[in-house]
Each structure stands twice: as structure tokens, then as C-alpha cells.
Amino acid sequence: MEHDAFTGGVGPGGLWNQNDIRILVCYLLSSVGAPLAQGDMARILQQKGLANYFEVGDALAALARLGHIRLEEGGACILEDTGREIAGTLADTLPLSVRDKAVEAALALLADAKAQRENRVDIEDTGNGCRVTCHISGGELDLMAISLYVPDRAQAELVRTNFHKDPEGAYRLLLSFLTGDMAYAKELFEGKRL
């Protein structure tokens, strides 16, 4: 196989051919069935050691130029019909492990983005610190909103980060406390191995 792509950051089994990287981009967009941001796609493939970061950018530009994907103004990559054909026809030329790693990482990214949309955190500077409001959504319904004050923006961002790690756990812990089911709270803490 011809190696015509930069290999910096590419792990064993990764892609070193520009056409393979283009096929993987089409396959990834086809498999997740949703637009992905250009930067997210490049990070996914680079962090998994599947392709060089800059080669992914070149692949996206080439695919857009050829009409296989559309690059939206906000940075989203949308697969066109010809790109879908490429994915369907040529995906089997890529190693299964490469395809699986790429799709797994993309689905995790989309799930995380959905969780952050549904379970949002609002931070409001109050002059004496920050008011942080954490919202837990059950889809169309807000299950819980809790506000707390922290002394500075750094702690507010820490609350946001930790809340997004496990919004369901936060909800269950508070529900456990408020219903008096401390055995359940104990189970939650033991499961987290704090």
C-alpha cells in the first residue's frame, strides 16, 4: 500500500494513505448519521491514532471540493449522496479495527454533546462570586434544577465539569438524600469508589 500521507501521531494500524483517510471520513459520517464538526472529526481520528490531524483537514477540504461532503459555515461536515456511495462501496477496504475505533469515538462525542445539551449548566457572575444552576432534563421535561453559589469562576467551571461527568448520579444522589434513602446514597458512593 502506498504511503502518501504524513504519519506524525498515527499509531500502529492507522492510515497512511490520503485516499484511505478520505474513505474513513465518508464512512464515519455515514455511520453516525449526523453532521460532525471539522475540528471534532480531526481530533477523534488523531486522538485514536487513526490519521494525522493535518491529513484529516486536507481530506475534508478535498472531499468538499469534490462535492462528497458539504462544509457548513459553522464548521459542520454533512455527507452528500456521493460521499455515502463512497462509504458504502469502499469502506470494506479499511481495516475493521480502524472503522470500529472511529465510529466508537464519534458516537461517544455525540452522546456527550447530547448530554450537555439536555443537562445544561448556567453560570452567572454575581459580583460576589458565581451562581451556578444545574439543569437535569428528562427529554422534554426538566426533572431538576439546582442553584448554588461558589466564590469564583474557576470553581463554577469545576462544578460544570463534574456535573457533566454524571448528571444522572447527581440527580439520584439528591433524590436519595431528599427521600431519606441513605442506603441508596451509600451504594452510589461505593460504586464510584470515592
QUIPESUL-V568500 format. One record per residue. N is the residue number from 1. OMEGA is omega in degrees with one decimal (999 if undefined). D_LAST is the distance of its C-alpha to the last C-alpha in Angstrom with 2 decimals. Layout:
# QUIPESUL-V568500
n & omega & d_last
N & OMEGA & D_LAST
N & OMEGA & D_LAST
This chain:
# QUIPESUL-V568500
n & omega & d_last
1 & -179.2 & 48.98
2 & 177.2 & 49.81
3 & -178.4 & 47.22
4 & 179.8 & 48.10
5 & 174.8 & 44.75
6 & -175.8 & 42.76
7 & 179.7 & 40.23
8 & 178.9 & 37.99
9 & -179.7 & 34.33
10 & -178.2 & 35.39
11 & 176.2 & 33.70
12 & -178.7 & 35.45
13 & 178.8 & 36.69
14 & -174.8 & 36.57
15 & -179.3 & 39.66
16 & -177.9 & 42.36
17 & -176.1 & 45.04
18 & 179.6 & 45.57
19 & 177.7 & 46.80
20 & 179.2 & 43.81
21 & 177.6 & 41.49
22 & 178.1 & 43.61
23 & -179.7 & 43.46
24 & 178.3 & 39.65
25 & 178.8 & 39.47
26 & 179.9 & 41.76
27 & -178.6 & 39.88
28 & 179.2 & 36.52
29 & 178.9 & 37.99
30 & -176.3 & 39.79
31 & -177.6 & 36.80
32 & 175.9 & 34.43
33 & -179.9 & 37.33
34 & 176.0 & 36.29
35 & 173.9 & 37.11
36 & 176.6 & 34.77
37 & -179.4 & 34.96
38 & -179.2 & 36.73
39 & 178.6 & 34.03
40 & -179.3 & 31.30
41 & 179.4 & 33.50
42 & 179.3 & 34.20
43 & 179.9 & 30.55
44 & -175.3 & 29.60
45 & 179.5 & 32.40
46 & -178.5 & 31.96
47 & 177.4 & 28.20
48 & 179.6 & 28.72
49 & -175.9 & 31.62
50 & -178.8 & 34.11
51 & 177.1 & 36.53
52 & -177.4 & 37.32
53 & -177.1 & 36.24
54 & 177.6 & 39.84
55 & 176.8 & 41.32
56 & 176.5 & 39.28
57 & 177.7 & 40.72
58 & 179.1 & 44.17
59 & 179.1 & 43.71
60 & 179.9 & 42.81
61 & 180.0 & 45.85
62 & 179.9 & 48.12
63 & 177.5 & 47.00
64 & 179.3 & 47.59
65 & -179.5 & 50.96
66 & 178.0 & 51.95
67 & -179.9 & 50.91
68 & 172.5 & 48.21
69 & 175.4 & 45.48
70 & 178.2 & 45.76
71 & -179.5 & 43.84
72 & -178.8 & 43.33
73 & 179.8 & 43.66
74 & 177.2 & 39.98
75 & -178.8 & 39.12
76 & 175.6 & 38.51
77 & -179.8 & 40.00
78 & -177.6 & 41.83
79 & 175.8 & 43.32
80 & -178.1 & 47.06
81 & -179.8 & 49.02
82 & 175.6 & 50.21
83 & 177.2 & 46.66
84 & 176.5 & 45.74
85 & 177.9 & 48.75
86 & -179.2 & 47.61
87 & -178.1 & 44.19
88 & -175.7 & 45.84
89 & -169.4 & 48.51
90 & -176.6 & 46.89
91 & -178.7 & 43.17
92 & 176.5 & 43.95
93 & 178.9 & 45.16
94 & 176.5 & 41.59
95 & 179.7 & 39.32
96 & -178.8 & 37.15
97 & 178.1 & 34.03
98 & 179.5 & 34.76
99 & -178.0 & 35.31
100 & 179.9 & 32.17
101 & -178.0 & 29.89
102 & -178.6 & 31.56
103 & 178.6 & 31.37
104 & -179.6 & 27.73
105 & -180.0 & 26.78
106 & 178.8 & 29.12
107 & 176.6 & 27.88
108 & 177.9 & 24.25
109 & 179.3 & 25.65
110 & 178.2 & 27.67
111 & 178.7 & 24.84
112 & 178.7 & 22.71
113 & 178.4 & 25.84
114 & 179.2 & 26.47
115 & 179.7 & 23.01
116 & 175.8 & 23.53
117 & -176.1 & 27.03
118 & -177.8 & 26.13
119 & -171.6 & 23.08
120 & 177.6 & 24.47
121 & 177.0 & 23.50
122 & 177.9 & 26.43
123 & -179.1 & 26.43
124 & 175.3 & 29.41
125 & -176.3 & 30.46
126 & -175.1 & 31.79
127 & 176.7 & 33.31
128 & -176.1 & 30.92
129 & -178.3 & 27.77
130 & 171.9 & 26.56
131 & -179.3 & 26.18
132 & 178.2 & 23.53
133 & 179.7 & 24.15
134 & -179.8 & 21.85
135 & 174.6 & 23.84
136 & -175.7 & 22.72
137 & 172.7 & 25.68
138 & -176.8 & 26.74
139 & 179.7 & 29.47
140 & -171.9 & 32.43
141 & 172.9 & 30.71
142 & 179.6 & 28.25
143 & -176.3 & 25.80
144 & 169.2 & 24.20
145 & -179.8 & 24.57
146 & -179.7 & 22.70
147 & 175.0 & 23.79
148 & 177.6 & 22.39
149 & 174.7 & 23.80
150 & -172.2 & 22.32
151 & -176.6 & 24.43
152 & -177.1 & 24.98
153 & -179.4 & 25.02
154 & 178.5 & 22.33
155 & 177.2 & 19.72
156 & 178.0 & 21.27
157 & 177.0 & 20.80
158 & 176.5 & 17.12
159 & 179.5 & 16.78
160 & -178.2 & 18.91
161 & -178.2 & 16.96
162 & 176.9 & 13.53
163 & -179.0 & 15.49
164 & 176.9 & 17.28
165 & -177.4 & 14.29
166 & 180.0 & 13.84
167 & 179.0 & 16.57
168 & 177.7 & 16.75
169 & 177.9 & 13.20
170 & 179.3 & 14.18
171 & -178.7 & 17.41
172 & 179.7 & 16.18
173 & 178.9 & 13.84
174 & 177.6 & 16.85
175 & 178.0 & 19.23
176 & 179.8 & 17.40
177 & -176.2 & 17.60
178 & 177.8 & 21.17
179 & 179.0 & 22.38
180 & -179.9 & 20.98
181 & -175.3 & 19.21
182 & 176.3 & 16.27
183 & 178.9 & 15.94
184 & 177.4 & 15.16
185 & 178.8 & 12.47
186 & 177.4 & 10.94
187 & -180.0 & 11.39
188 & -178.9 & 9.73
189 & 179.1 & 6.38
190 & 178.1 & 7.07
191 & 179.8 & 8.28
192 & -178.1 & 5.52
193 & -179.3 & 3.79
194 & 999 & 0.00
